[in-house]
Amino acid sequence: MKKVTLTKSLIASKPNQRATAKSLGLNKIGDYIVHADDAVLAGKIKVLAHLVTVETVED
């Protein structure tokens, strides 16, 4: 499982980065999700790498 936390603002980000954050449910700084680690999540994290922090959590 991965915990993805939005740590930087989306104000000056590109539209595809905003859409990716919204698809993850990250709207405001400090919002986080816990999601199963798979290829789809890895791709979304790659798009938002400079805006989020990622931690591995146990079930």
C-alpha positions, 0 to 999 in steps of 0.5 A: 500500500502507498500513502500519497500526500499532496505537499505543494500547491496546484495553482501553477501546475499544468492542466494534466497535473491538476486532472491527475491530482483530482482523479486521485482525490487530492484537492488541497495541500495535506490531502492524502490517499492510501491506495494499493500499489499498482502500475496505474498509481505509479504512473500517476505518481510519476506525473505528480512527483514534484508535488507529492510525497509517497510513503509505503504503509502496511495493511 
